[in-house]
């Protein structure tokens, strides 16, 4: 499996803290239900798929939906 990362140029940085650039990537999804925009995502320990962050494991959120 290969992944491609693209740096996006955005006019509005409201949803991001500071001046860090935003990156877009693709990955295997483990999301099985409707999920709101900007939900933090983490990697599932068992499958390695992206799932909604559980709010329990600090530092495991790797992106936002």
Buried (B, 14 or more C-beta within 10 A) or exposed (E): EEEEEEEEEEEEEEEEEEEEEBEEEEBEEBEEEEEEEEBBBBBBEEEEBBBBBEEEEEEBBEBEB
